[in-house]
Amino acid sequence: DTNEAAVDENETTTEEPAAVEEQEEQVENVSQPIVVVKRNQ
């Protein structure tokens, strides 16, 4: 799962790196990284 998330993150980072970083931090705190991947897609 971590690998998939990293790939999706790279793709989204090209468009909005700041937004992705912020969302990832918030989701990580909640312990729900899947939410970030679903939102990005």
PDB file with one MODEL, atoms N, CA, C and O in Angstrom:
MODEL        1
ATOM      1  N   ASP A   1       0.841  -1.194   0.000  1.00  0.00           N
ATOM      2  CA  ASP A   1       0.000   0.000   0.000  1.00  0.00           C
ATOM      3  C   ASP A   1       0.881   1.251   0.000  1.00  0.00           C
ATOM      4  O   ASP A   1       0.571   2.232  -0.675  1.00  0.00           O
ATOM      5  N   THR A   2       1.968   1.213   0.750  1.00  0.00           N
ATOM      6  CA  THR A   2       2.835   2.395   0.810  1.00  0.00           C
ATOM      7  C   THR A   2       3.362   2.728  -0.582  1.00  0.00           C
ATOM      8  O   THR A   2       3.413   3.897  -0.962  1.00  0.00           O
ATOM      9  N   ASN A   3       3.750   1.722  -1.334  1.00  0.00           N
ATOM     10  CA  ASN A   3       4.267   1.981  -2.683  1.00  0.00           C
ATOM     11  C   ASN A   3       3.201   2.646  -3.540  1.00  0.00           C
ATOM     12  O   ASN A   3       3.480   3.638  -4.214  1.00  0.00           O
ATOM     13  N   GLU A   4       2.002   2.122  -3.523  1.00  0.00           N
ATOM     14  CA  GLU A   4       0.922   2.711  -4.325  1.00  0.00           C
ATOM     15  C   GLU A   4       0.706   4.165  -3.914  1.00  0.00           C
ATOM     16  O   GLU A   4       0.591   5.042  -4.771  1.00  0.00           O
ATOM     17  N   ALA A   5       0.652   4.418  -2.635  1.00  0.00           N
ATOM     18  CA  ALA A   5       0.418   5.785  -2.153  1.00  0.00           C
ATOM     19  C   ALA A   5       1.539   6.698  -2.660  1.00  0.00           C
ATOM     20  O   ALA A   5       1.274   7.819  -3.095  1.00  0.00           O
ATOM     21  N   ALA A   6       2.773   6.232  -2.609  1.00  0.00           N
ATOM     22  CA  ALA A   6       3.893   7.072  -3.042  1.00  0.00           C
ATOM     23  C   ALA A   6       3.734   7.426  -4.518  1.00  0.00           C
ATOM     24  O   ALA A   6       3.945   8.575  -4.908  1.00  0.00           O
ATOM     25  N   VAL A   7       3.367   6.459  -5.328  1.00  0.00           N
ATOM     26  CA  VAL A   7       3.213   6.735  -6.767  1.00  0.00           C
ATOM     27  C   VAL A   7       2.118   7.766  -6.967  1.00  0.00           C
ATOM     28  O   VAL A   7       2.312   8.748  -7.684  1.00  0.00           O
ATOM     29  N   ASP A   8       0.979   7.553  -6.346  1.00  0.00           N
ATOM     30  CA  ASP A   8      -0.136   8.509  -6.504  1.00  0.00           C
ATOM     31  C   ASP A   8       0.300   9.885  -6.026  1.00  0.00           C
ATOM     32  O   ASP A   8      -0.032  10.899  -6.640  1.00  0.00           O
ATOM     33  N   GLU A   9       1.031   9.914  -4.947  1.00  0.00           N
ATOM     34  CA  GLU A   9       1.472  11.204  -4.399  1.00  0.00           C
ATOM     35  C   GLU A   9       2.329  11.939  -5.430  1.00  0.00           C
ATOM     36  O   GLU A   9       2.126  13.129  -5.668  1.00  0.00           O
ATOM     37  N   ASN A  10       3.273  11.246  -6.035  1.00  0.00           N
ATOM     38  CA  ASN A  10       4.137  11.894  -7.023  1.00  0.00           C
ATOM     39  C   ASN A  10       3.298  12.511  -8.133  1.00  0.00           C
ATOM     40  O   ASN A  10       3.538  13.650  -8.535  1.00  0.00           O
ATOM     41  N   GLU A  11       2.328  11.774  -8.623  1.00  0.00           N
ATOM     42  CA  GLU A  11       1.492  12.300  -9.713  1.00  0.00           C
ATOM     43  C   GLU A  11       0.767  13.565  -9.262  1.00  0.00           C
ATOM     44  O   GLU A  11       0.766  14.573  -9.968  1.00  0.00           O
ATOM     45  N   THR A  12       0.158  13.507  -8.098  1.00  0.00           N
ATOM     46  CA  THR A  12      -0.601  14.669  -7.621  1.00  0.00           C
ATOM     47  C   THR A  12       0.351  15.812  -7.254  1.00  0.00           C
ATOM     48  O   THR A  12      -0.005  16.982  -7.400  1.00  0.00           O
ATOM     49  N   THR A  13       1.541  15.488  -6.787  1.00  0.00           N
ATOM     50  CA  THR A  13       2.480  16.541  -6.391  1.00  0.00           C
ATOM     51  C   THR A  13       2.778  17.458  -7.578  1.00  0.00           C
ATOM     52  O   THR A  13       3.034  18.648  -7.390  1.00  0.00           O
ATOM     53  N   THR A  14       2.749  16.929  -8.771  1.00  0.00           N
ATOM     54  CA  THR A  14       3.029  17.755  -9.951  1.00  0.00           C
ATOM     55  C   THR A  14       1.999  18.873 -10.058  1.00  0.00           C
ATOM     56  O   THR A  14       2.318  19.973 -10.507  1.00  0.00           O
ATOM     57  N   GLU A  15       0.773  18.595  -9.650  1.00  0.00           N
ATOM     58  CA  GLU A  15      -0.280  19.614  -9.771  1.00  0.00           C
ATOM     59  C   GLU A  15      -0.314  20.504  -8.531  1.00  0.00           C
ATOM     60  O   GLU A  15      -0.208  21.726  -8.639  1.00  0.00           O
ATOM     61  N   GLU A  16      -0.462  19.899  -7.362  1.00  0.00           N
ATOM     62  CA  GLU A  16      -0.571  20.701  -6.131  1.00  0.00           C
ATOM     63  C   GLU A  16       0.260  20.048  -5.024  1.00  0.00           C
ATOM     64  O   GLU A  16      -0.270  19.276  -4.225  1.00  0.00           O
ATOM     65  N   PRO A  17       1.550  20.352  -4.975  1.00  0.00           N
ATOM     66  CA  PRO A  17       2.412  19.742  -3.947  1.00  0.00           C
ATOM     67  C   PRO A  17       2.023  20.198  -2.546  1.00  0.00           C
ATOM     68  O   PRO A  17       1.982  19.388  -1.620  1.00  0.00           O
ATOM     69  N   ALA A  18       1.742  21.469  -2.388  1.00  0.00           N
ATOM     70  CA  ALA A  18       1.414  21.981  -1.048  1.00  0.00           C
ATOM     71  C   ALA A  18       0.142  21.312  -0.537  1.00  0.00           C
ATOM     72  O   ALA A  18       0.100  20.838   0.599  1.00  0.00           O
ATOM     73  N   ALA A  19      -0.878  21.275  -1.361  1.00  0.00           N
ATOM     74  CA  ALA A  19      -2.162  20.697  -0.927  1.00  0.00           C
ATOM     75  C   ALA A  19      -1.964  19.227  -0.563  1.00  0.00           C
ATOM     76  O   ALA A  19      -2.460  18.765   0.464  1.00  0.00           O
ATOM     77  N   VAL A  20      -1.246  18.505  -1.397  1.00  0.00           N
ATOM     78  CA  VAL A  20      -1.054  17.075  -1.125  1.00  0.00           C
ATOM     79  C   VAL A  20      -0.302  16.905   0.190  1.00  0.00           C
ATOM     80  O   VAL A  20      -0.677  16.082   1.024  1.00  0.00           O
ATOM     81  N   GLU A  21       0.754  17.681   0.369  1.00  0.00           N
ATOM     82  CA  GLU A  21       1.531  17.534   1.614  1.00  0.00           C
ATOM     83  C   GLU A  21       0.641  17.807   2.818  1.00  0.00           C
ATOM     84  O   GLU A  21       0.659  17.055   3.792  1.00  0.00           O
ATOM     85  N   GLU A  22      -0.127  18.869   2.752  1.00  0.00           N
ATOM     86  CA  GLU A  22      -0.982  19.204   3.898  1.00  0.00           C
ATOM     87  C   GLU A  22      -1.988  18.082   4.155  1.00  0.00           C
ATOM     88  O   GLU A  22      -2.151  17.637   5.291  1.00  0.00           O
ATOM     89  N   GLN A  23      -2.647  17.636   3.117  1.00  0.00           N
ATOM     90  CA  GLN A  23      -3.647  16.568   3.285  1.00  0.00           C
ATOM     91  C   GLN A  23      -2.978  15.323   3.853  1.00  0.00           C
ATOM     92  O   GLN A  23      -3.496  14.702   4.781  1.00  0.00           O
ATOM     93  N   GLU A  24      -1.839  14.964   3.302  1.00  0.00           N
ATOM     94  CA  GLU A  24      -1.173  13.741   3.770  1.00  0.00           C
ATOM     95  C   GLU A  24      -0.885  13.860   5.268  1.00  0.00           C
ATOM     96  O   GLU A  24      -1.126  12.916   6.019  1.00  0.00           O
ATOM     97  N   GLU A  25      -0.374  15.004   5.704  1.00  0.00           N
ATOM     98  CA  GLU A  25      -0.058  15.164   7.136  1.00  0.00           C
ATOM     99  C   GLU A  25      -1.318  14.968   7.971  1.00  0.00           C
ATOM    100  O   GLU A  25      -1.304  14.229   8.956  1.00  0.00           O
ATOM    101  N   GLN A  26      -2.383  15.615   7.588  1.00  0.00           N
ATOM    102  CA  GLN A  26      -3.619  15.502   8.365  1.00  0.00           C
ATOM    103  C   GLN A  26      -4.090  14.054   8.391  1.00  0.00           C
ATOM    104  O   GLN A  26      -4.432  13.537   9.454  1.00  0.00           O
ATOM    105  N   VAL A  27      -4.112  13.405   7.258  1.00  0.00           N
ATOM    106  CA  VAL A  27      -4.600  12.025   7.200  1.00  0.00           C
ATOM    107  C   VAL A  27      -3.687  11.126   8.022  1.00  0.00           C
ATOM    108  O   VAL A  27      -4.162  10.244   8.738  1.00  0.00           O
ATOM    109  N   GLU A  28      -2.379  11.345   7.924  1.00  0.00           N
ATOM    110  CA  GLU A  28      -1.462  10.487   8.684  1.00  0.00           C
ATOM    111  C   GLU A  28      -1.787  10.583  10.180  1.00  0.00           C
ATOM    112  O   GLU A  28      -1.752   9.579  10.893  1.00  0.00           O
ATOM    113  N   ASN A  29      -2.095  11.767  10.637  1.00  0.00           N
ATOM    114  CA  ASN A  29      -2.440  11.926  12.046  1.00  0.00           C
ATOM    115  C   ASN A  29      -3.640  11.064  12.397  1.00  0.00           C
ATOM    116  O   ASN A  29      -3.685  10.459  13.468  1.00  0.00           O
ATOM    117  N   VAL A  30      -4.600  11.007  11.507  1.00  0.00           N
ATOM    118  CA  VAL A  30      -5.813  10.219  11.756  1.00  0.00           C
ATOM    119  C   VAL A  30      -5.545   8.732  11.516  1.00  0.00           C
ATOM    120  O   VAL A  30      -6.373   7.886  11.854  1.00  0.00           O
ATOM    121  N   SER A  31      -4.387   8.418  10.934  1.00  0.00           N
ATOM    122  CA  SER A  31      -4.067   7.010  10.665  1.00  0.00           C
ATOM    123  C   SER A  31      -4.961   6.459   9.562  1.00  0.00           C
ATOM    124  O   SER A  31      -5.422   5.321   9.648  1.00  0.00           O
ATOM    125  N   GLN A  32      -5.207   7.250   8.536  1.00  0.00           N
ATOM    126  CA  GLN A  32      -6.049   6.798   7.410  1.00  0.00           C
ATOM    127  C   GLN A  32      -5.435   7.269   6.092  1.00  0.00           C
ATOM    128  O   GLN A  32      -6.003   8.133   5.425  1.00  0.00           O
ATOM    129  N   PRO A  33      -4.292   6.718   5.711  1.00  0.00           N
ATOM    130  CA  PRO A  33      -3.634   7.134   4.459  1.00  0.00           C
ATOM    131  C   PRO A  33      -4.466   6.790   3.234  1.00  0.00           C
ATOM    132  O   PRO A  33      -4.320   7.425   2.189  1.00  0.00           O
ATOM    133  N   ILE A  34      -5.337   5.792   3.349  1.00  0.00           N
ATOM    134  CA  ILE A  34      -6.172   5.401   2.199  1.00  0.00           C
ATOM    135  C   ILE A  34      -7.038   6.584   1.770  1.00  0.00           C
ATOM    136  O   ILE A  34      -7.310   6.748   0.581  1.00  0.00           O
ATOM    137  N   VAL A  35      -7.464   7.395   2.706  1.00  0.00           N
ATOM    138  CA  VAL A  35      -8.337   8.532   2.365  1.00  0.00           C
ATOM    139  C   VAL A  35      -7.616   9.447   1.374  1.00  0.00           C
ATOM    140  O   VAL A  35      -8.231   9.932   0.424  1.00  0.00           O
ATOM    141  N   VAL A  36      -6.341   9.685   1.583  1.00  0.00           N
ATOM    142  CA  VAL A  36      -5.606  10.585   0.685  1.00  0.00           C
ATOM    143  C   VAL A  36      -5.581  10.006  -0.723  1.00  0.00           C
ATOM    144  O   VAL A  36      -5.842  10.712  -1.696  1.00  0.00           O
ATOM    145  N   VAL A  37      -5.269   8.724  -0.825  1.00  0.00           N
ATOM    146  CA  VAL A  37      -5.197   8.106  -2.163  1.00  0.00           C
ATOM    147  C   VAL A  37      -6.554   8.201  -2.843  1.00  0.00           C
ATOM    148  O   VAL A  37      -6.628   8.528  -4.027  1.00  0.00           O
ATOM    149  N   LYS A  38      -7.618   7.923  -2.119  1.00  0.00           N
ATOM    150  CA  LYS A  38      -8.961   7.968  -2.731  1.00  0.00           C
ATOM    151  C   LYS A  38      -9.265   9.406  -3.164  1.00  0.00           C
ATOM    152  O   LYS A  38      -9.794   9.609  -4.256  1.00  0.00           O
ATOM    153  N   ARG A  39      -8.955  10.376  -2.362  1.00  0.00           N
ATOM    154  CA  ARG A  39      -9.263  11.768  -2.714  1.00  0.00           C
ATOM    155  C   ARG A  39      -8.471  12.173  -3.950  1.00  0.00           C
ATOM    156  O   ARG A  39      -9.012  12.816  -4.849  1.00  0.00           O
ATOM    157  N   ASN A  40      -7.209  11.805  -4.003  1.00  0.00           N
ATOM    158  CA  ASN A  40      -6.379  12.177  -5.159  1.00  0.00           C
ATOM    159  C   ASN A  40      -6.967  11.596  -6.442  1.00  0.00           C
ATOM    160  O   ASN A  40      -7.032  12.279  -7.464  1.00  0.00           O
ATOM    161  N   GLN A  41      -7.389  10.353  -6.387  1.00  0.00           N
ATOM    162  CA  GLN A  41      -7.935   9.719  -7.586  1.00  0.00           C
ATOM    163  C   GLN A  41      -9.303  10.304  -7.878  1.00  0.00           C
ATOM    164  O   GLN A  41      -9.948   9.910  -8.850  1.00  0.00           O
TER     165      GLN A  41
ENDMDL
END
